[in-house]
Structure formats: structure tokens, C-alpha cells
């Protein structure tokens, strides 16, 4: 009986060591992957969320100003033919 317990103890220790080694390898692979991903992303020409929000707000403001100017131009176009007809 003593012999079989020693074999099982050795197998349990071996399995525990293998699980610990696998966990270490997994953590190391995750670290390497994160580092690789960071390098890949840093090579891309990406903007931060804050920069995107600022530019989006600027574009929205420009669009609203453009619409207002378009309305003003249309109003002036409507007035101009009436004045030209009165002078003739």
C-alpha cells in the first residue's frame, strides 16, 4: 500500500507542477501578445477618443454654420430677382 501511495503522490506532484508551468506559459504568452498588439497599434495612425470627439464637434459646428449660410444665400437669392424686376 505504501508503494502505491508514493506513486500517486509523485503523479500528483508532477500534475501540479505541469499545471503551474502551463499557467506560467499562458501568462507569458499573454504578455507577449499584448506587447505585440501595442506595437502594431502604435504603428497605425490612430487618434485618441478625445481627439475624435473634438474633431466631430468641430465638424458638427461647421455643418450648422454651412446650413445657416445656405439659408441666408437662398434668402438673398429670392430678394435679388425681385429688386432687378422693379428697376426694369
PyMOL Python script that loads the backbone (N, CA, C, O; Angstrom):
from pymol import cmd

cmd.read_pdbstr("""\
ATOM      1  N   UNK A   1       0.807  -1.198   0.000  1.00  0.00           N
ATOM      2  CA  UNK A   1       0.000   0.000   0.000  1.00  0.00           C
ATOM      3  C   UNK A   1       0.850   1.262   0.000  1.00  0.00           C
ATOM      4  O   UNK A   1       0.531   2.253  -0.658  1.00  0.00           O
ATOM      5  N   UNK A   2       1.922   1.199   0.743  1.00  0.00           N
ATOM      6  CA  UNK A   2       2.798   2.359   0.848  1.00  0.00           C
ATOM      7  C   UNK A   2       3.364   2.734  -0.515  1.00  0.00           C
ATOM      8  O   UNK A   2       3.508   3.918  -0.821  1.00  0.00           O
ATOM      9  N   UNK A   3       3.684   1.740  -1.333  1.00  0.00           N
ATOM     10  CA  UNK A   3       4.278   1.986  -2.640  1.00  0.00           C
ATOM     11  C   UNK A   3       3.293   2.677  -3.568  1.00  0.00           C
ATOM     12  O   UNK A   3       3.671   3.612  -4.274  1.00  0.00           O
ATOM     13  N   UNK A   4       2.063   2.251  -3.583  1.00  0.00           N
ATOM     14  CA  UNK A   4       1.090   2.854  -4.489  1.00  0.00           C
ATOM     15  C   UNK A   4       0.770   4.291  -4.069  1.00  0.00           C
ATOM     16  O   UNK A   4       0.512   5.136  -4.926  1.00  0.00           O
ATOM     17  N   UNK A   5       0.783   4.577  -2.780  1.00  0.00           N
ATOM     18  CA  UNK A   5       0.565   5.944  -2.327  1.00  0.00           C
ATOM     19  C   UNK A   5       1.710   6.855  -2.787  1.00  0.00           C
ATOM     20  O   UNK A   5       1.475   8.004  -3.161  1.00  0.00           O
ATOM     21  N   UNK A   6       2.912   6.358  -2.759  1.00  0.00           N
ATOM     22  CA  UNK A   6       4.064   7.145  -3.199  1.00  0.00           C
ATOM     23  C   UNK A   6       3.960   7.434  -4.696  1.00  0.00           C
ATOM     24  O   UNK A   6       4.284   8.534  -5.145  1.00  0.00           O
ATOM     25  N   UNK A   7       3.516   6.458  -5.453  1.00  0.00           N
ATOM     26  CA  UNK A   7       3.347   6.663  -6.906  1.00  0.00           C
ATOM     27  C   UNK A   7       2.283   7.724  -7.163  1.00  0.00           C
ATOM     28  O   UNK A   7       2.458   8.610  -8.000  1.00  0.00           O
ATOM     29  N   UNK A   8       1.167   7.617  -6.421  1.00  0.00           N
ATOM     30  CA  UNK A   8       0.108   8.610  -6.592  1.00  0.00           C
ATOM     31  C   UNK A   8       0.566  10.001  -6.142  1.00  0.00           C
ATOM     32  O   UNK A   8       0.215  11.007  -6.758  1.00  0.00           O
ATOM     33  N   UNK A   9       1.342  10.044  -5.080  1.00  0.00           N
ATOM     34  CA  UNK A   9       1.887  11.325  -4.618  1.00  0.00           C
ATOM     35  C   UNK A   9       2.809  11.935  -5.673  1.00  0.00           C
ATOM     36  O   UNK A   9       2.761  13.135  -5.943  1.00  0.00           O
ATOM     37  N   UNK A  10       3.643  11.087  -6.258  1.00  0.00           N
ATOM     38  CA  UNK A  10       4.546  11.577  -7.311  1.00  0.00           C
ATOM     39  C   UNK A  10       3.762  12.067  -8.530  1.00  0.00           C
ATOM     40  O   UNK A  10       4.096  13.097  -9.115  1.00  0.00           O
ATOM     41  N   UNK A  11       2.739  11.338  -8.903  1.00  0.00           N
ATOM     42  CA  UNK A  11       1.904  11.743 -10.049  1.00  0.00           C
ATOM     43  C   UNK A  11       1.194  13.058  -9.744  1.00  0.00           C
ATOM     44  O   UNK A  11       1.102  13.933 -10.605  1.00  0.00           O
ATOM     45  N   UNK A  12       0.691  13.196  -8.513  1.00  0.00           N
ATOM     46  CA  UNK A  12       0.013  14.432  -8.118  1.00  0.00           C
ATOM     47  C   UNK A  12       0.976  15.611  -8.145  1.00  0.00           C
ATOM     48  O   UNK A  12       0.616  16.694  -8.607  1.00  0.00           O
ATOM     49  N   UNK A  13       2.194  15.411  -7.657  1.00  0.00           N
ATOM     50  CA  UNK A  13       3.194  16.482  -7.679  1.00  0.00           C
ATOM     51  C   UNK A  13       3.553  16.860  -9.114  1.00  0.00           C
ATOM     52  O   UNK A  13       3.703  18.038  -9.441  1.00  0.00           O
ATOM     53  N   UNK A  14       3.687  15.844  -9.958  1.00  0.00           N
ATOM     54  CA  UNK A  14       4.006  16.089 -11.358  1.00  0.00           C
ATOM     55  C   UNK A  14       2.879  16.868 -12.048  1.00  0.00           C
ATOM     56  O   UNK A  14       3.134  17.804 -12.806  1.00  0.00           O
ATOM     57  N   UNK A  15       1.641  16.472 -11.778  1.00  0.00           N
ATOM     58  CA  UNK A  15       0.487  17.159 -12.369  1.00  0.00           C
ATOM     59  C   UNK A  15       0.403  18.601 -11.869  1.00  0.00           C
ATOM     60  O   UNK A  15       0.126  19.517 -12.644  1.00  0.00           O
ATOM     61  N   UNK A  16       0.640  18.795 -10.580  1.00  0.00           N
ATOM     62  CA  UNK A  16       0.615  20.144 -10.014  1.00  0.00           C
ATOM     63  C   UNK A  16       1.697  21.012 -10.653  1.00  0.00           C
ATOM     64  O   UNK A  16       1.458  22.171 -10.993  1.00  0.00           O
ATOM     65  N   UNK A  17       2.882  20.440 -10.811  1.00  0.00           N
ATOM     66  CA  UNK A  17       3.963  21.185 -11.460  1.00  0.00           C
ATOM     67  C   UNK A  17       3.640  21.505 -12.902  1.00  0.00           C
ATOM     68  O   UNK A  17       3.971  22.593 -13.375  1.00  0.00           O
ATOM     69  N   UNK A  18       3.001  20.588 -13.620  1.00  0.00           N
ATOM     70  CA  UNK A  18       2.636  20.811 -15.023  1.00  0.00           C
ATOM     71  C   UNK A  18       1.585  21.911 -15.138  1.00  0.00           C
ATOM     72  O   UNK A  18       1.650  22.750 -16.036  1.00  0.00           O
ATOM     73  N   UNK A  19       0.617  21.902 -14.222  1.00  0.00           N
ATOM     74  CA  UNK A  19      -0.412  22.948 -14.241  1.00  0.00           C
ATOM     75  C   UNK A  19       0.218  24.308 -13.952  1.00  0.00           C
ATOM     76  O   UNK A  19      -0.117  25.300 -14.598  1.00  0.00           O
ATOM     77  N   UNK A  20       1.118  24.354 -12.993  1.00  0.00           N
ATOM     78  CA  UNK A  20       1.803  25.610 -12.676  1.00  0.00           C
ATOM     79  C   UNK A  20       2.630  26.106 -13.851  1.00  0.00           C
ATOM     80  O   UNK A  20       2.643  27.302 -14.143  1.00  0.00           O
ATOM     81  N   UNK A  21       3.321  25.192 -14.525  1.00  0.00           N
ATOM     82  CA  UNK A  21       4.125  25.567 -15.690  1.00  0.00           C
ATOM     83  C   UNK A  21       3.220  26.054 -16.818  1.00  0.00           C
ATOM     84  O   UNK A  21       3.540  27.037 -17.486  1.00  0.00           O
ATOM     85  N   UNK A  22       2.102  25.381 -17.036  1.00  0.00           N
ATOM     86  CA  UNK A  22       1.167  25.799 -18.086  1.00  0.00           C
ATOM     87  C   UNK A  22       0.606  27.188 -17.788  1.00  0.00           C
ATOM     88  O   UNK A  22       0.438  28.009 -18.690  1.00  0.00           O
ATOM     89  N   UNK A  23       0.323  27.435 -16.522  1.00  0.00           N
ATOM     90  CA  UNK A  23      -0.186  28.754 -16.142  1.00  0.00           C
ATOM     91  C   UNK A  23       0.866  29.832 -16.401  1.00  0.00           C
ATOM     92  O   UNK A  23       0.542  30.920 -16.878  1.00  0.00           O
ATOM     93  N   UNK A  24       2.111  29.529 -16.089  1.00  0.00           N
ATOM     94  CA  UNK A  24       3.195  30.484 -16.333  1.00  0.00           C
ATOM     95  C   UNK A  24       3.372  30.745 -17.820  1.00  0.00           C
ATOM     96  O   UNK A  24       3.565  31.887 -18.238  1.00  0.00           O
ATOM     97  N   UNK A  25       3.306  29.697 -18.608  1.00  0.00           N
ATOM     98  CA  UNK A  25       3.441  29.840 -20.063  1.00  0.00           C
ATOM     99  C   UNK A  25       2.288  30.674 -20.610  1.00  0.00           C
ATOM    100  O   UNK A  25       2.491  31.532 -21.469  1.00  0.00           O
ATOM    101  N   UNK A  26       1.085  30.424 -20.114  1.00  0.00           N
ATOM    102  CA  UNK A  26      -0.086  31.185 -20.560  1.00  0.00           C
ATOM    103  C   UNK A  26       0.102  32.669 -20.246  1.00  0.00           C
ATOM    104  O   UNK A  26      -0.152  33.518 -21.100  1.00  0.00           O
ATOM    105  N   UNK A  27       0.539  32.982 -19.041  1.00  0.00           N
ATOM    106  CA  UNK A  27       0.740  34.381 -18.653  1.00  0.00           C
ATOM    107  C   UNK A  27       1.822  35.032 -19.507  1.00  0.00           C
ATOM    108  O   UNK A  27       1.693  36.187 -19.912  1.00  0.00           O
ATOM    109  N   UNK A  28       2.886  34.286 -19.778  1.00  0.00           N
ATOM    110  CA  UNK A  28       3.966  34.833 -20.605  1.00  0.00           C
ATOM    111  C   UNK A  28       3.492  35.063 -22.037  1.00  0.00           C
ATOM    112  O   UNK A  28       3.846  36.071 -22.648  1.00  0.00           O
ATOM    113  N   UNK A  29       2.700  34.147 -22.577  1.00  0.00           N
ATOM    114  CA  UNK A  29       2.170  34.314 -23.934  1.00  0.00           C
ATOM    115  C   UNK A  29       1.231  35.517 -24.000  1.00  0.00           C
ATOM    116  O   UNK A  29       1.254  36.263 -24.980  1.00  0.00           O
ATOM    117  N   UNK A  30       0.411  35.715 -22.977  1.00  0.00           N
ATOM    118  CA  UNK A  30      -0.475  36.874 -22.944  1.00  0.00           C
ATOM    119  C   UNK A  30       0.332  38.170 -22.923  1.00  0.00           C
ATOM    120  O   UNK A  30      -0.009  39.127 -23.617  1.00  0.00           O
ATOM    121  N   UNK A  31       1.394  38.202 -22.132  1.00  0.00           N
ATOM    122  CA  UNK A  31       2.250  39.389 -22.074  1.00  0.00           C
ATOM    123  C   UNK A  31       2.886  39.677 -23.430  1.00  0.00           C
ATOM    124  O   UNK A  31       2.927  40.824 -23.875  1.00  0.00           O
ATOM    125  N   UNK A  32       3.379  38.631 -24.080  1.00  0.00           N
ATOM    126  CA  UNK A  32       3.994  38.808 -25.400  1.00  0.00           C
ATOM    127  C   UNK A  32       2.962  39.272 -26.424  1.00  0.00           C
ATOM    128  O   UNK A  32       3.253  40.127 -27.261  1.00  0.00           O
ATOM    129  N   UNK A  33       1.764  38.711 -26.357  1.00  0.00           N
ATOM    130  CA  UNK A  33       0.719  39.119 -27.296  1.00  0.00           C
ATOM    131  C   UNK A  33       0.319  40.574 -27.073  1.00  0.00           C
ATOM    132  O   UNK A  33       0.147  41.323 -28.035  1.00  0.00           O
ATOM    133  N   UNK A  34       0.171  40.976 -25.824  1.00  0.00           N
ATOM    134  CA  UNK A  34      -0.171  42.373 -25.531  1.00  0.00           C
ATOM    135  C   UNK A  34       0.916  43.318 -26.030  1.00  0.00           C
ATOM    136  O   UNK A  34       0.611  44.371 -26.591  1.00  0.00           O
ATOM    137  N   UNK A  35       2.169  42.956 -25.834  1.00  0.00           N
ATOM    138  CA  UNK A  35       3.268  43.784 -26.313  1.00  0.00           C
ATOM    139  C   UNK A  35       3.244  43.866 -27.836  1.00  0.00           C
ATOM    140  O   UNK A  35       3.446  44.942 -28.398  1.00  0.00           O
ATOM    141  N   UNK A  36       3.000  42.750 -28.506  1.00  0.00           N
ATOM    142  CA  UNK A  36       2.924  42.738 -29.966  1.00  0.00           C
ATOM    143  C   UNK A  36       1.767  43.600 -30.439  1.00  0.00           C
ATOM    144  O   UNK A  36       1.917  44.383 -31.378  1.00  0.00           O
ATOM    145  N   UNK A  37       0.615  43.462 -29.794  1.00  0.00           N
ATOM    146  CA  UNK A  37      -0.561  44.248 -30.170  1.00  0.00           C
ATOM    147  C   UNK A  37      -0.310  45.738 -29.960  1.00  0.00           C
ATOM    148  O   UNK A  37      -0.694  46.553 -30.798  1.00  0.00           O
ATOM    149  N   UNK A  38       0.330  46.102 -28.851  1.00  0.00           N
ATOM    150  CA  UNK A  38       0.669  47.505 -28.610  1.00  0.00           C
ATOM    151  C   UNK A  38       1.583  48.049 -29.707  1.00  0.00           C
ATOM    152  O   UNK A  38       1.402  49.177 -30.166  1.00  0.00           O
ATOM    153  N   UNK A  39       2.562  47.248 -30.125  1.00  0.00           N
ATOM    154  CA  UNK A  39       3.458  47.680 -31.206  1.00  0.00           C
ATOM    155  C   UNK A  39       2.684  47.872 -32.508  1.00  0.00           C
ATOM    156  O   UNK A  39       2.903  48.848 -33.227  1.00  0.00           O
ATOM    157  N   UNK A  40       1.785  46.945 -32.808  1.00  0.00           N
ATOM    158  CA  UNK A  40       1.007  47.049 -34.043  1.00  0.00           C
ATOM    159  C   UNK A  40       0.112  48.285 -34.021  1.00  0.00           C
ATOM    160  O   UNK A  40       0.024  49.005 -35.015  1.00  0.00           O
ATOM    161  N   UNK A  41      -0.543  48.531 -32.905  1.00  0.00           N
ATOM    162  CA  UNK A  41      -1.430  49.685 -32.799  1.00  0.00           C
ATOM    163  C   UNK A  41      -0.657  50.996 -32.828  1.00  0.00           C
ATOM    164  O   UNK A  41      -1.144  51.989 -33.367  1.00  0.00           O
ATOM    165  N   UNK A  42       0.540  51.009 -32.254  1.00  0.00           N
ATOM    166  CA  UNK A  42       1.322  52.243 -32.252  1.00  0.00           C
ATOM    167  C   UNK A  42       1.821  52.591 -33.650  1.00  0.00           C
ATOM    168  O   UNK A  42       2.095  53.757 -33.934  1.00  0.00           O
ATOM    169  N   UNK A  43       1.942  51.598 -34.525  1.00  0.00           N
ATOM    170  CA  UNK A  43       2.373  51.855 -35.894  1.00  0.00           C
ATOM    171  C   UNK A  43       1.242  52.392 -36.763  1.00  0.00           C
ATOM    172  O   UNK A  43       1.490  52.970 -37.822  1.00  0.00           O
ATOM    173  N   UNK A  44       0.014  52.204 -36.322  1.00  0.00           N
ATOM    174  CA  UNK A  44      -1.137  52.706 -37.077  1.00  0.00           C
ATOM    175  C   UNK A  44      -1.340  54.177 -36.745  1.00  0.00           C
ATOM    176  O   UNK A  44      -0.959  54.651 -35.675  1.00  0.00           O
ATOM    177  N   UNK A  45      -1.945  54.879 -37.681  1.00  0.00           N
ATOM    178  CA  UNK A  45      -2.197  56.300 -37.486  1.00  0.00           C
ATOM    179  C   UNK A  45      -3.588  56.476 -36.881  1.00  0.00           C
ATOM    180  O   UNK A  45      -4.525  56.915 -37.548  1.00  0.00           O
ATOM    181  N   UNK A  46      -3.698  56.121 -35.593  1.00  0.00           N
ATOM    182  CA  UNK A  46      -4.983  56.188 -34.902  1.00  0.00           C
ATOM    183  C   UNK A  46      -5.042  57.442 -34.028  1.00  0.00           C
ATOM    184  O   UNK A  46      -4.018  57.939 -33.559  1.00  0.00           O
ATOM    185  N   UNK A  47      -6.244  57.933 -33.823  1.00  0.00           N
ATOM    186  CA  UNK A  47      -6.427  59.088 -32.951  1.00  0.00           C
ATOM    187  C   UNK A  47      -7.065  58.622 -31.649  1.00  0.00           C
ATOM    188  O   UNK A  47      -7.705  57.572 -31.586  1.00  0.00           O
ATOM    189  N   UNK A  48      -6.875  59.421 -30.630  1.00  0.00           N
ATOM    190  CA  UNK A  48      -7.495  59.084 -29.351  1.00  0.00           C
ATOM    191  C   UNK A  48      -8.981  59.436 -29.397  1.00  0.00           C
ATOM    192  O   UNK A  48      -9.431  60.170 -30.276  1.00  0.00           O
ATOM    193  N   UNK A  49      -9.713  58.916 -28.464  1.00  0.00           N
ATOM    194  CA  UNK A  49     -11.155  59.189 -28.403  1.00  0.00           C
ATOM    195  C   UNK A  49     -11.411  60.675 -28.194  1.00  0.00           C
ATOM    196  O   UNK A  49     -12.349  61.231 -28.766  1.00  0.00           O
ATOM    197  N   UNK A  50     -10.577  61.324 -27.373  1.00  0.00           N
ATOM    198  CA  UNK A  50     -10.744  62.740 -27.101  1.00  0.00           C
ATOM    199  C   UNK A  50     -10.532  63.560 -28.377  1.00  0.00           C
ATOM    200  O   UNK A  50     -11.297  64.482 -28.660  1.00  0.00           O
ATOM    201  N   UNK A  51      -9.488  63.222 -29.147  1.00  0.00           N
ATOM    202  CA  UNK A  51      -9.237  63.936 -30.395  1.00  0.00           C
ATOM    203  C   UNK A  51     -10.395  63.741 -31.370  1.00  0.00           C
ATOM    204  O   UNK A  51     -10.804  64.679 -32.054  1.00  0.00           O
ATOM    205  N   UNK A  52     -10.916  62.526 -31.430  1.00  0.00           N
ATOM    206  CA  UNK A  52     -12.050  62.246 -32.300  1.00  0.00           C
ATOM    207  C   UNK A  52     -13.262  63.089 -31.912  1.00  0.00           C
ATOM    208  O   UNK A  52     -13.928  63.663 -32.774  1.00  0.00           O
ATOM    209  N   UNK A  53     -13.542  63.161 -30.615  1.00  0.00           N
ATOM    210  CA  UNK A  53     -14.692  63.941 -30.145  1.00  0.00           C
ATOM    211  C   UNK A  53     -14.544  65.420 -30.501  1.00  0.00           C
ATOM    212  O   UNK A  53     -15.511  66.057 -30.917  1.00  0.00           O
ATOM    213  N   UNK A  54     -13.338  65.967 -30.342  1.00  0.00           N
ATOM    214  CA  UNK A  54     -13.102  67.381 -30.658  1.00  0.00           C
ATOM    215  C   UNK A  54     -13.340  67.634 -32.140  1.00  0.00           C
ATOM    216  O   UNK A  54     -14.018  68.596 -32.502  1.00  0.00           O
ATOM    217  N   UNK A  55     -12.793  66.789 -32.995  1.00  0.00           N
ATOM    218  CA  UNK A  55     -12.957  66.975 -34.440  1.00  0.00           C
ATOM    219  C   UNK A  55     -14.412  66.780 -34.844  1.00  0.00           C
ATOM    220  O   UNK A  55     -14.915  67.493 -35.712  1.00  0.00           O
ATOM    221  N   UNK A  56     -15.091  65.819 -34.222  1.00  0.00           N
ATOM    222  CA  UNK A  56     -16.506  65.617 -34.526  1.00  0.00           C
ATOM    223  C   UNK A  56     -17.330  66.845 -34.157  1.00  0.00           C
ATOM    224  O   UNK A  56     -18.216  67.253 -34.908  1.00  0.00           O
ATOM    225  N   UNK A  57     -17.036  67.432 -33.001  1.00  0.00           N
ATOM    226  CA  UNK A  57     -17.742  68.651 -32.594  1.00  0.00           C
ATOM    227  C   UNK A  57     -17.458  69.800 -33.549  1.00  0.00           C
ATOM    228  O   UNK A  57     -18.354  70.579 -33.872  1.00  0.00           O
ATOM    229  N   UNK A  58     -16.213  69.905 -34.000  1.00  0.00           N
ATOM    230  CA  UNK A  58     -15.864  70.954 -34.965  1.00  0.00           C
ATOM    231  C   UNK A  58     -16.615  70.748 -36.282  1.00  0.00           C
ATOM    232  O   UNK A  58     -17.098  71.711 -36.878  1.00  0.00           O
ATOM    233  N   UNK A  59     -16.714  69.512 -36.731  1.00  0.00           N
ATOM    234  CA  UNK A  59     -17.424  69.217 -37.974  1.00  0.00           C
ATOM    235  C   UNK A  59     -18.914  69.520 -37.833  1.00  0.00           C
ATOM    236  O   UNK A  59     -19.533  70.046 -38.758  1.00  0.00           O
ATOM    237  N   UNK A  60     -19.477  69.195 -36.698  1.00  0.00           N
ATOM    238  CA  UNK A  60     -20.897  69.490 -36.459  1.00  0.00           C
ATOM    239  C   UNK A  60     -21.143  71.001 -36.469  1.00  0.00           C
ATOM    240  O   UNK A  60     -22.118  71.475 -37.051  1.00  0.00           O
ATOM    241  N   UNK A  61     -20.257  71.741 -35.825  1.00  0.00           N
ATOM    242  CA  UNK A  61     -20.391  73.205 -35.802  1.00  0.00           C
ATOM    243  C   UNK A  61     -20.265  73.768 -37.223  1.00  0.00           C
ATOM    244  O   UNK A  61     -21.028  74.655 -37.608  1.00  0.00           O
ATOM    245  N   UNK A  62     -19.313  73.260 -37.994  1.00  0.00           N
ATOM    246  CA  UNK A  62     -19.132  73.718 -39.369  1.00  0.00           C
ATOM    247  C   UNK A  62     -20.359  73.386 -40.216  1.00  0.00           C
ATOM    248  O   UNK A  62     -20.774  74.189 -41.052  1.00  0.00           O
ATOM    249  N   UNK A  63     -20.939  72.206 -40.002  1.00  0.00           N
ATOM    250  CA  UNK A  63     -22.143  71.826 -40.747  1.00  0.00           C
ATOM    251  C   UNK A  63     -23.305  72.751 -40.436  1.00  0.00           C
ATOM    252  O   UNK A  63     -24.038  73.158 -41.337  1.00  0.00           O
ATOM    253  N   UNK A  64     -23.477  73.085 -39.160  1.00  0.00           N
ATOM    254  CA  UNK A  64     -24.555  74.001 -38.778  1.00  0.00           C
ATOM    255  C   UNK A  64     -24.333  75.391 -39.367  1.00  0.00           C
ATOM    256  O   UNK A  64     -25.277  76.023 -39.842  1.00  0.00           O
ATOM    257  N   UNK A  65     -23.088  75.868 -39.338  1.00  0.00           N
ATOM    258  CA  UNK A  65     -22.784  77.174 -39.939  1.00  0.00           C
ATOM    259  C   UNK A  65     -23.031  77.142 -41.444  1.00  0.00           C
ATOM    260  O   UNK A  65     -23.534  78.111 -42.013  1.00  0.00           O
ATOM    261  N   UNK A  66     -22.682  76.041 -42.083  1.00  0.00           N
ATOM    262  CA  UNK A  66     -22.896  75.900 -43.519  1.00  0.00           C
ATOM    263  C   UNK A  66     -24.389  75.947 -43.845  1.00  0.00           C
ATOM    264  O   UNK A  66     -24.800  76.597 -44.805  1.00  0.00           O
ATOM    265  N   UNK A  67     -25.186  75.261 -43.047  1.00  0.00           N
ATOM    266  CA  UNK A  67     -26.633  75.280 -43.266  1.00  0.00           C
ATOM    267  C   UNK A  67     -27.196  76.687 -43.083  1.00  0.00           C
ATOM    268  O   UNK A  67     -28.056  77.118 -43.851  1.00  0.00           O
ATOM    269  N   UNK A  68     -26.718  77.396 -42.076  1.00  0.00           N
ATOM    270  CA  UNK A  68     -27.187  78.766 -41.843  1.00  0.00           C
ATOM    271  C   UNK A  68     -26.796  79.669 -43.001  1.00  0.00           C
ATOM    272  O   UNK A  68     -27.602  80.481 -43.457  1.00  0.00           O
ATOM    273  N   UNK A  69     -25.577  79.534 -43.474  1.00  0.00           N
ATOM    274  CA  UNK A  69     -25.133  80.348 -44.616  1.00  0.00           C
ATOM    275  C   UNK A  69     -25.916  79.995 -45.874  1.00  0.00           C
ATOM    276  O   UNK A  69     -26.259  80.882 -46.656  1.00  0.00           O
ATOM    277  N   UNK A  70     -26.204  78.712 -46.080  1.00  0.00           N
ATOM    278  CA  UNK A  70     -27.000  78.289 -47.236  1.00  0.00           C
ATOM    279  C   UNK A  70     -28.389  78.914 -47.175  1.00  0.00           C
ATOM    280  O   UNK A  70     -28.904  79.366 -48.198  1.00  0.00           O
ATOM    281  N   UNK A  71     -28.997  78.947 -46.007  1.00  0.00           N
ATOM    282  CA  UNK A  71     -30.316  79.556 -45.847  1.00  0.00           C
ATOM    283  C   UNK A  71     -30.242  81.058 -46.125  1.00  0.00           C
ATOM    284  O   UNK A  71     -31.142  81.622 -46.748  1.00  0.00           O
ATOM    285  N   UNK A  72     -29.179  81.695 -45.666  1.00  0.00           N
ATOM    286  CA  UNK A  72     -29.012  83.128 -45.910  1.00  0.00           C
ATOM    287  C   UNK A  72     -28.822  83.411 -47.401  1.00  0.00           C
ATOM    288  O   UNK A  72     -29.383  84.374 -47.924  1.00  0.00           O
ATOM    289  N   UNK A  73     -28.044  82.588 -48.077  1.00  0.00           N
ATOM    290  CA  UNK A  73     -27.831  82.757 -49.523  1.00  0.00           C
ATOM    291  C   UNK A  73     -29.143  82.561 -50.276  1.00  0.00           C
ATOM    292  O   UNK A  73     -29.464  83.326 -51.186  1.00  0.00           O
ATOM    293  N   UNK A  74     -29.897  81.536 -49.894  1.00  0.00           N
ATOM    294  CA  UNK A  74     -31.193  81.299 -50.546  1.00  0.00           C
ATOM    295  C   UNK A  74     -32.137  82.473 -50.344  1.00  0.00           C
ATOM    296  O   UNK A  74     -32.860  82.858 -51.264  1.00  0.00           O
ATOM    297  N   UNK A  75     -32.135  83.042 -49.149  1.00  0.00           N
ATOM    298  CA  UNK A  75     -32.989  84.203 -48.883  1.00  0.00           C
ATOM    299  C   UNK A  75     -32.550  85.392 -49.726  1.00  0.00           C
ATOM    300  O   UNK A  75     -33.391  86.115 -50.260  1.00  0.00           O
ATOM    301  N   UNK A  76     -31.254  85.600 -49.852  1.00  0.00           N
ATOM    302  CA  UNK A  76     -30.756  86.704 -50.675  1.00  0.00           C
ATOM    303  C   UNK A  76     -31.070  86.478 -52.151  1.00  0.00           C
ATOM    304  O   UNK A  76     -31.378  87.430 -52.869  1.00  0.00           O
ATOM    305  N   UNK A  77     -30.999  85.251 -52.605  1.00  0.00           N
ATOM    306  CA  UNK A  77     -31.331  84.950 -53.999  1.00  0.00           C
ATOM    307  C   UNK A  77     -32.797  85.254 -54.283  1.00  0.00           C
ATOM    308  O   UNK A  77     -33.137  85.717 -55.372  1.00  0.00           O
ATOM    309  N   UNK A  78     -33.662  84.996 -53.312  1.00  0.00           N
ATOM    310  CA  UNK A  78     -35.084  85.281 -53.501  1.00  0.00           C
ATOM    311  C   UNK A  78     -35.340  86.781 -53.574  1.00  0.00           C
ATOM    312  O   UNK A  78     -36.222  87.215 -54.315  1.00  0.00           O
ATOM    313  N   UNK A  79     -34.587  87.582 -52.820  1.00  0.00           N
ATOM    314  CA  UNK A  79     -34.758  89.035 -52.819  1.00  0.00           C
ATOM    315  C   UNK A  79     -34.166  89.668 -54.073  1.00  0.00           C
ATOM    316  O   UNK A  79     -34.724  90.644 -54.575  1.00  0.00           O
ATOM    317  N   UNK A  80     -33.089  89.163 -54.582  1.00  0.00           N
ATOM    318  CA  UNK A  80     -32.382  89.773 -55.707  1.00  0.00           C
ATOM    319  C   UNK A  80     -33.224  89.825 -56.970  1.00  0.00           C
ATOM    320  O   UNK A  80     -33.273  90.900 -57.568  1.00  0.00           O
ATOM    321  N   UNK A  81     -33.881  88.795 -57.431  1.00  0.00           N
ATOM    322  CA  UNK A  81     -34.690  88.900 -58.655  1.00  0.00           C
ATOM    323  C   UNK A  81     -35.833  89.905 -58.510  1.00  0.00           C
ATOM    324  O   UNK A  81     -36.206  90.554 -59.487  1.00  0.00           O
ATOM    325  N   UNK A  82     -36.380  90.040 -57.338  1.00  0.00           N
ATOM    326  CA  UNK A  82     -37.472  90.998 -57.121  1.00  0.00           C
ATOM    327  C   UNK A  82     -36.957  92.418 -57.292  1.00  0.00           C
ATOM    328  O   UNK A  82     -37.651  93.243 -57.884  1.00  0.00           O
ATOM    329  N   UNK A  83     -35.784  92.728 -56.803  1.00  0.00           N
ATOM    330  CA  UNK A  83     -35.221  94.065 -56.944  1.00  0.00           C
ATOM    331  C   UNK A  83     -34.874  94.344 -58.401  1.00  0.00           C
ATOM    332  O   UNK A  83     -35.088  95.456 -58.882  1.00  0.00           O
ATOM    333  N   UNK A  84     -34.343  93.352 -59.109  1.00  0.00           N
ATOM    334  CA  UNK A  84     -33.976  93.547 -60.509  1.00  0.00           C
ATOM    335  C   UNK A  84     -35.216  93.794 -61.353  1.00  0.00           C
ATOM    336  O   UNK A  84     -35.170  94.596 -62.286  1.00  0.00           O
ATOM    337  N   UNK A  85     -36.305  93.138 -61.054  1.00  0.00           N
ATOM    338  CA  UNK A  85     -37.548  93.308 -61.811  1.00  0.00           C
ATOM    339  C   UNK A  85     -38.138  94.696 -61.565  1.00  0.00           C
ATOM    340  O   UNK A  85     -38.709  95.279 -62.488  1.00  0.00           O
ATOM    341  N   UNK A  86     -38.021  95.246 -60.353  1.00  0.00           N
ATOM    342  CA  UNK A  86     -38.550  96.559 -60.020  1.00  0.00           C
ATOM    343  C   UNK A  86     -37.790  97.670 -60.743  1.00  0.00           C
ATOM    344  O   UNK A  86     -38.391  98.668 -61.142  1.00  0.00           O
ATOM    345  N   UNK A  87     -36.481  97.509 -60.915  1.00  0.00           N
ATOM    346  CA  UNK A  87     -35.665  98.521 -61.574  1.00  0.00           C
ATOM    347  C   UNK A  87     -35.934  98.555 -63.074  1.00  0.00           C
ATOM    348  O   UNK A  87     -35.736  99.608 -63.680  1.00  0.00           O
ATOM    349  N   UNK A  88     -36.356  97.513 -63.684  1.00  0.00           N
ATOM    350  CA  UNK A  88     -36.541  97.429 -65.122  1.00  0.00           C
ATOM    351  C   UNK A  88     -37.810  98.038 -65.544  1.00  0.00           C
ATOM    352  O   UNK A  88     -38.122  98.051 -66.735  1.00  0.00           O
TER     353      UNK A  88
END
""", "prot")
cmd.dss("prot")
cmd.show_as("cartoon", "prot")
cmd.util.cbc("prot")
cmd.orient("prot")
